Amino acid sequence: MQPRAYREDMTDSGMAPVTGVLLAAGAGTRLGRGPKALLPFRGRTLVEVLADTLFDGGCREVVVVIGAEADRVRSVVDLGSHVVVENENWGKGMAGSFRAGIDAATPGNSIMVALVDQPGLTPTAVSRLLGSHRPGRVTAAAYPDEAGRLKRRHPVIFDVGLRQQAAEAANGDTGARSFLKAHPGLVDLVDCSDLCSGEDLDTKDQLHLLEG
């Protein structure tokens, strides 16, 4: 684990500070280019850029969860003083990475979960989500579908009082989806479509997302 980057200059809004948890443990099998964390992006690696995006957007600290080819990832990337943890059981699905990230976050912090395969995420979108979050709630980035209905995507903020429940409900490769489906009344959707793309980078025909 590397030294912790911790933001000290935030004003007291009466809400718990937020830890950004960046899930970057996958092998990128469908993409076929190795771990997505190591994809070149803006002259760096995707995981470096997105970790800084969470911090620059206002997260008090950032925890990066790696897994596939962990030794190679550690040797290649420079994550500064962000916290880096390894999910040795990354092959069993996202749930283990979700729990590892929450366990590494400072106790008493809310959690913003982001995915390394969303290169369109911007600090302004992170800031909007943080500013929209309310105690006791879940706040999720959302993007309109073809019919104009907002659909929940990442990042997702779990309030400090909900983070452990969400971790315990995480299962397989669905992460906290089961918790979110079980508690739809807790979820506030925040339209971020004017600030960034919520598109996931999963297949080769989406590599253009790295050109931004």
C-alpha positions as CSV (number, residue, x, y, z in Angstrom):
1,M,0.0,0.0,0.0
2,Q,1.3,3.4,-0.9
3,P,1.1,6.6,1.2
4,R,-2.3,8.1,1.3
5,A,-3.2,11.2,-0.6
6,Y,-5.7,13.1,1.6
7,R,-7.4,16.4,0.8
8,E,-7.4,18.8,3.7
9,D,-8.8,21.9,2.1
10,M,-12.4,21.0,1.8
11,T,-15.0,23.0,3.7
12,D,-17.2,21.3,6.3
13,S,-20.6,20.8,4.7
14,G,-21.9,18.6,7.5
15,M,-21.6,15.5,5.3
16,A,-19.1,12.8,5.5
17,P,-16.0,13.1,3.2
18,V,-16.0,10.8,0.2
19,T,-13.4,8.2,-0.8
20,G,-13.1,7.5,-4.5
21,V,-12.8,3.8,-5.1
22,L,-11.5,3.0,-8.6
23,L,-12.1,-0.6,-9.7
24,A,-9.3,-1.5,-12.0
25,A,-8.7,-5.2,-11.4
26,G,-10.0,-6.8,-14.6
27,A,-8.0,-8.5,-17.3
28,G,-9.7,-6.8,-20.2
29,T,-10.4,-10.2,-21.9
30,R,-13.0,-9.0,-24.3
31,L,-10.9,-6.1,-25.4
32,G,-7.9,-8.4,-25.9
33,R,-5.2,-5.8,-24.9
34,G,-4.3,-6.8,-21.4
35,P,-5.6,-5.1,-18.3
36,K,-7.6,-1.9,-19.1
37,A,-5.7,-0.2,-16.3
38,L,-2.6,-0.1,-18.6
39,L,-4.3,1.2,-21.7
40,P,-2.5,4.4,-23.0
41,F,-4.6,7.5,-22.4
42,R,-3.6,11.1,-22.7
43,G,0.1,10.3,-22.5
44,R,-0.3,8.2,-19.4
45,T,-2.2,5.1,-18.5
46,L,-6.0,4.9,-18.1
47,V,-5.8,4.1,-14.4
48,E,-3.5,7.0,-13.6
49,V,-5.8,9.5,-15.4
50,L,-9.0,8.2,-13.8
51,A,-7.5,8.1,-10.3
52,D,-6.5,11.7,-10.6
53,T,-9.9,12.5,-12.1
54,L,-11.6,11.3,-8.9
55,F,-9.2,13.3,-6.7
56,D,-9.3,16.5,-8.9
57,G,-13.1,16.3,-8.9
58,G,-13.2,16.5,-5.1
59,C,-12.9,13.1,-3.5
60,R,-11.0,13.4,-0.3
61,E,-8.8,10.3,-1.1
62,V,-8.6,7.7,-3.8
63,V,-8.3,3.9,-3.5
64,V,-7.3,2.0,-6.6
65,V,-8.1,-1.7,-6.7
66,I,-5.9,-3.8,-9.0
67,G,-5.9,-7.5,-9.7
68,A,-5.0,-9.0,-13.1
69,E,-1.2,-8.8,-13.7
70,A,-0.9,-6.8,-10.5
71,D,2.9,-6.9,-10.4
72,R,3.1,-5.5,-14.0
73,V,0.5,-2.8,-13.1
74,R,2.5,-1.8,-10.1
75,S,5.8,-1.6,-12.1
76,V,4.3,0.5,-14.9
77,V,2.0,3.0,-13.3
78,D,2.7,6.0,-11.1
79,L,-0.3,6.5,-8.8
80,G,1.4,9.0,-6.7
81,S,0.2,8.8,-3.1
82,H,-3.2,7.2,-3.9
83,V,-3.9,4.1,-2.0
84,V,-3.3,0.9,-4.1
85,V,-4.8,-2.5,-2.9
86,E,-4.8,-5.8,-4.7
87,N,-7.8,-8.1,-5.1
88,E,-6.1,-11.5,-5.5
89,N,-9.4,-13.1,-6.3
90,W,-10.2,-10.7,-9.1
91,G,-11.2,-13.5,-11.4
92,K,-14.2,-14.3,-9.3
93,G,-15.9,-11.0,-10.2
94,M,-16.3,-7.4,-9.3
95,A,-17.7,-8.0,-5.8
96,G,-14.3,-8.8,-4.3
97,S,-12.8,-5.6,-5.7
98,F,-15.8,-3.6,-4.4
99,R,-15.3,-5.0,-0.9
100,A,-11.5,-4.5,-1.0
101,G,-11.9,-0.9,-2.0
102,I,-14.4,-0.2,0.8
103,D,-12.2,-2.0,3.4
104,A,-9.2,0.2,2.4
105,A,-11.2,3.5,2.5
106,T,-10.9,5.6,5.6
107,P,-13.6,4.6,8.1
108,G,-16.3,7.2,8.4
109,N,-16.1,8.2,4.7
110,S,-18.8,7.8,2.1
111,I,-17.7,5.9,-1.0
112,M,-17.7,6.9,-4.7
113,V,-17.3,3.8,-6.9
114,A,-15.9,4.3,-10.4
115,L,-14.8,2.0,-13.1
116,V,-11.5,2.1,-14.9
117,D,-13.2,1.4,-18.3
118,Q,-15.0,4.8,-18.4
119,P,-12.4,7.1,-20.0
120,G,-14.9,9.8,-20.6
121,L,-15.3,10.6,-16.9
122,T,-14.3,14.2,-16.0
123,P,-13.5,16.1,-12.8
124,T,-16.6,18.3,-13.4
125,A,-18.9,15.2,-13.4
126,V,-17.3,13.9,-10.2
127,S,-17.8,17.4,-8.7
128,R,-21.5,17.5,-9.7
129,L,-22.1,14.1,-8.1
130,L,-20.4,15.1,-4.9
131,G,-22.4,18.4,-4.8
132,S,-25.7,16.5,-5.4
133,H,-25.2,13.9,-2.8
134,R,-27.3,13.9,0.3
135,P,-26.8,12.1,3.7
136,G,-28.4,8.6,3.8
137,R,-28.7,8.4,0.1
138,V,-27.1,6.8,-3.0
139,T,-26.2,9.2,-5.8
140,A,-25.5,7.8,-9.3
141,A,-24.4,9.3,-12.6
142,A,-27.1,8.8,-15.2
143,Y,-27.4,9.1,-18.9
144,P,-30.5,9.2,-21.1
145,D,-31.4,6.2,-23.2
146,E,-32.9,6.5,-26.7
147,A,-36.3,7.2,-25.2
148,G,-34.8,10.0,-23.1
149,R,-35.1,8.1,-19.8
150,L,-32.2,8.4,-17.4
151,K,-30.4,5.2,-16.8
152,R,-28.1,4.6,-13.8
153,R,-24.4,4.2,-14.5
154,H,-21.1,4.9,-12.7
155,P,-19.8,6.6,-10.7
156,V,-22.1,5.8,-7.7
157,I,-21.8,7.3,-4.3
158,F,-22.8,5.2,-1.3
159,D,-23.4,7.2,1.9
160,V,-21.3,6.3,4.8
161,G,-24.3,4.6,6.5
162,L,-24.9,2.4,3.5
163,R,-21.3,1.4,2.5
164,Q,-21.1,-1.8,4.6
165,Q,-24.6,-2.9,3.6
166,A,-23.6,-2.5,-0.1
167,A,-20.4,-4.4,0.4
168,E,-22.2,-7.3,2.1
169,A,-24.7,-7.5,-0.7
170,A,-22.1,-7.5,-3.5
171,N,-22.1,-10.7,-5.4
172,G,-20.1,-12.1,-8.3
173,D,-19.5,-9.8,-11.2
174,T,-22.5,-7.6,-10.5
175,G,-20.8,-5.6,-7.7
176,A,-23.4,-3.7,-5.7
177,R,-26.2,-4.1,-8.3
178,S,-28.2,-6.3,-6.1
179,F,-28.2,-3.7,-3.3
180,L,-29.2,-1.0,-5.7
181,K,-32.1,-3.1,-7.2
182,A,-33.3,-3.9,-3.7
183,H,-33.3,-0.3,-2.6
184,P,-34.4,1.8,-5.6
185,G,-36.0,4.4,-3.4
186,L,-32.6,5.3,-2.0
187,V,-31.1,6.1,-5.4
188,D,-30.9,9.7,-6.7
189,L,-30.0,9.9,-10.4
190,V,-27.9,12.8,-11.6
191,D,-27.7,13.6,-15.3
192,C,-24.1,13.9,-16.3
193,S,-24.6,13.7,-20.1
194,D,-23.6,17.3,-20.7
195,L,-20.3,16.8,-18.9
196,C,-19.0,13.5,-20.0
197,S,-19.6,10.1,-21.7
198,G,-20.7,7.2,-19.5
199,E,-19.8,4.7,-22.2
200,D,-17.8,1.6,-21.1
201,L,-14.8,0.5,-23.0
202,D,-15.4,-3.2,-23.5
203,T,-14.7,-4.1,-27.2
204,K,-12.2,-3.1,-29.9
205,D,-14.8,-1.0,-31.7
206,Q,-14.9,1.3,-28.7
207,L,-11.2,2.1,-28.7
208,H,-12.1,5.5,-30.1
209,L,-13.0,6.4,-26.5
210,L,-9.3,6.6,-25.8
211,E,-8.8,9.4,-28.3
212,G,-10.5,12.0,-26.3
